[in-house]
Amino acid sequence: MIDTLKQLVAIPSPSGMTDEAIGFVEQQLSTLGVETKRLHKGALLATFPGRIGPARLLTAHVDTLGAMVKDILPSGRLRLSQVGGYAWTAIEGENCLVHRESGEPIDGTILVHQSSVHVYKDTNSAERSSSTIEVRLDADVHSAEDVRGLGIEVGDFVSFDPRFKQTETGYIKSRHLDDKASVAILLDLARELVSADLPHRVHYLISNYEEVGFGGNAGIPDDVVEYVAVDMGALGDGQHSDEYTVSICAKDSSGPYDLELRRLFTSLCRKHDIAFKVDLYPYYGSDASAAVRAGYDVRHALIGPGIESSHSYERTHVSSLEATRALLYRYVLTEMEGRS
């Protein structure tokens, strides 16, 4: 699971540029003998057979935060437009790749314009915004013409260096754990699902536009009655989730999640000794809530590993991934009451 996660975060995939990451998941499932289907929007659908209808759907997303080139400055630096929601301070000082339409990506670094304390008196106080954050290219460029001569243009994607690291104490530090940690969990779970005696069909929807709000709101099979988003639990002041348990969301900015499903998850955790926390996320939305907003008549839920410093340089612990995987396994083996 961790090896898969390391490979996944190394694949640049900001929302809108996810074909390579979807292809990686497609290949992993194909190796297990799982048939997959690419949707028109670029997402991936896979199905594991069950004894009876109706079906469950588990979704996780491969798209990540990123940026696009907004402007090419006379200095040869680039201005950015955000892809996904994050603070500019969260990417300051990060290495990046600028993905040209043709040719290999070009390296760069994301910096505030007033980056040198030896030159600018306002380095500390300068606002970090779309008008001050720039990309310094690792190329001999001194003008906009020089940059365009490299094949860089407005609209090119910019991806952030994940800086993946696993510690001896079980922590995993990286960008893009949201939500590639959950994708890695689903891929590991798939190894058991291919030979499991599932009471109901299980669909995987690997979505690719979650960070911009509409990843999992289309392509849902007609037999789905329970829709579970596998996505991060957000940590911070006033939150109850942590890096060592599976987080079960009761409510986010979209409103409450299905109570019956939440109670099923908590009962499975207690029965099988799976460490969990129930939490509310005030500034959060998921692919499950996107599906309900789109009009799908499903019971929806949100669970996942606890991620520290979400939408920044993130961290979790292997025990949180394991707890999430264990809960999903018990869930798909449980027959829906009154639904057969």
N, C-alpha and C positions, 0 to 999 in steps of 0.2 A: 504493500500500500504506500509506504513512504518513498520507495524507489519510483513508483508511478507518479506520485505527487511531484517529486523532484524533476522528472522529465516534463510534466505538464506545465509547471510554472516557467520552465525555460523556453516554452513556445510563446512568442509574442502573440497576444490575441485581444487587443482592445475591442470593445463593441464595434461591430462593423468590419472587422478584419480577423475573422475567426476560422477561416477555412482549414488552415493547417491544424489547429487544435481539434476541430471536429473530426478531421481525418485521422488524428492520433487515436481518439476514442473509438472511431469506427473500426480501425485496424485491431485495437485491443479486443473489442467485442467479437470481431470476425474470427480472431484466433481461437476464441472459445466456442465457435460454431453458432453464434447468435446472429440472426438475420437483422439487418438494420435498413432504415429508409431515410434518405435525406429529404427534408421538407423544403418547400419553395423558399422559405425565409432563411434557409441554411442550417436549421437545427437538425438534430438527429433523433430518430425514434427507433426503439428496439422493443421486442416483446418476448416475454418468457411465458410459456403456456401454463395454464392451470386447469384444475378438474371442472370447475363450475364458473359461471358468470355471476355477477358482473366483475369488473376489473378495477385494479388500483394503478395509479400512476405515480412514479417517483421522478422528480425533476431536480437537476442541478445545472449550473451554468458555467460554460468555459470562457465567456467573455469577461474582460477585466477593465479596470480603469486604464485610461491612456489619454492621448491628446491628438490633435491635428495641427498642422502648420497653419496659422492664421495670417501671418504676415512675414515677409522677408525684409529685414531692415537694411538700410544703407551701410551699416557696420558689418554686415555679413552674419549677423545673429538672427534668430528666429523668434517670433512671438507665437503663442500657443492658444488654442481653444480647447477647453476641457472636454473629454469624453467620459461621462460619469461624474458623480458628485464627490469632490474631495477638497480639502483646504490646500491652497497653493504652498503653504509652509510644509505640507506633507511630502512634497516632491523636490523641494529645494536641495541642491547638492547631489541629486541622484544622477547616475549615468543613464543614458537613454540611447535608443536607436531611432533614426529617421528613415522610414521605409519609402524609398523612391519607387516610382512607377516601374522603372526598369533598372536593373543592377542590384547589387548587394546593398543592404542598409548601411548608413553612415553613422558612426559613433558621435555622441555628443554628451554634454553635461548641462543639466538644468540649474540655472543660477539667477539670483536677483541681479538686476543691472548694477546696483551699487555694491558689488560683492567684496571689494578690497577695502579694508579698514585703513590702509595706507594712502588711499586716494579720496575716499568719500567719508565725510564726517557723519553722515546719516545712515551708515550701514545698518545699525541696530534698529533704528526707528523707521526706516523706509517701509512703506506698505508693500506687502506681497500680493500682487494682483496680476491680471492679464496684461496690464500695461508696464509692469516692471520685471516679471519673470521672463527669462530668455533662454534659448538653447545656444550654447557655445559649441560650434561644430569642431570636430577633430579633423580639420582640413584647412589648407592654406587659402582662406577666403577673407576678403577685405571689403566686399561690396555685394549688393544684391545680385549683380551680374555674375560675380564669381560663384555664388551659391546656385543660381539657375544653370550655370555651366556644368555643375555636378549632376544636374537632373532633378534637383529638389524643387518642388512647386507647392503653392498653397493647396491644402487638402491632403497632403501626404500624412500618413499616420505616424505617430510617435509612441513608442512603447518604452516602459520603464524597466530597468535592470531589477530582476527579482531578488537577487542576493540571498539565495537559499542557503540555509545552514541548519543542520541537525546537531544538537548538543548531546553529550554523553548522558545527560540527565533527562533526556526524553523530550526536550523542547524543540519545536520546529519554528524557525524564524524565516520569513520570506514575505515579499509582496505577493499579492494575488492568491493568498490562502482563501480569500473570498473570490470565487467559490470553488477553486480547483481542489481544495481539500475534500470537499463533498463529492466532486467528480471521481477522485481517487477512491473514496469510500465505496461509491456505487460500482466502480470497476472491480474492486476487490470482492464485493458482495456477489457480483455476477458469476464468479467462479463457483459459488455454491448454488446459485439459482439455476444454473444450466442442468443440474442433476437433482434438484430438490423436488419433492412432491408438493407443489404449491396448490392450495385450495382455490385460488383465484388467479387469473392472468395478471401479470405485472408488466406494465409498460415503463420504459425509461424514456424520458424526454430530456435530452441534453440541449439546453437552450443557449442562445447566442446573442441576446439583446437585453439581458436582465438589468445590467447596470444603467440602461437608459429607459427602463420601465415597461418594456413590452416583450420580454423574452418568451414567456410561457403562456401566452394568451391565444395561441393558435396551434392547429395540428394535433389536437387532443382527440384520441379515438372515442367513438360514440359509446363504447361500453364502460367508460370510466365513471365511477361514482365517488371514488375517494382520490383526492389529489394532494400529494404531500411534497412540499418544497423542502429539499435538503440544502440548507444554507446556514450561514454562520450565526452563532449567538453573539451579540455585541456586548462588550464588557465596559464598565466604567462606573462612575459615581451613581448611586441609586439603582444599579442593576444587580441581579442575583446570579446571573450566569458566571461561570468560571472556565478556566482552561483545562479542567480535568474531568468534566462531566458532559453528557449530552444536554443541550439546552432545548427546552420545549416551550414554544412561544404561545402565550395565551392571547396576546393582543399586540398589534403594532399600529402604525399610523392609518392603516386601512380599516381598523376595527377589530373585533374579536374573531378568533379562529374557531372552528367547529368544536363545541364542547365535548361531544361524544368521542371524537377522535382524540382530543387531549386527554380525556379520562382513560381511554384505552392505552395510550402511551405511558401514562404514569402508572397504571396498574401492571403493565408488562415490565416496566422498570423495577417495580417493587417485587414482583413475582420472581424475576430472574436475576435479582441483585445487580442491576445496572445503575450506576451512579448518574443522577439527573438533577436538573434544576428547572423550575418553571419561571418564566420571565415575561416582561412586557417591554417592547422596544418602541419608544415614542417617535423616533425619526427613521422608520424602517418600512420597507415594503418588499414583497417577495413575488416570485412568479406565480405562487398560489393565489395571492390577492389579485394579481394581474388577470388571472384566468377568471376569477369570480367577477371582476369588473367588466370583463369582456362578455359576460352573460352565461358562462357555463354553469350548469346545475350540478354542482359537485360539493361534497364535503371537503373542506380544505384545511390543511394543517402546515405547520412550519417547525422543523426540528433541525438540529445540526450541532457541529462542534463549536465550543466557545473560542472566539478569536479576540485576542487582546490588540488594541490599537487598530481597529478596523479602518480601512481605507487609508492606512499609512504603512509603516513597516511593521507588518503583523506578526503575531506569535500565537502558537497554540502548543498543546502537549499531546503526545501520542495517546495518552489515556482518554482524551476527549474524542479522538478519532475512533478509537476502539469501542467506546461506549455508544457512539452514534451508530456504528456498524452493527453492534450487538442488538440495539433496539430495532433497527430496520429489519434485521433477520427475523427476530421474533414477531414483528408486525406482519411481514408477508406470509408467515406460516400460520397466522391466526385467521380463522374463518369469520367472515362478516356475519353478525347475528341478524337474522331476518332478511338476508339479502340473497340467499341462494335460490 
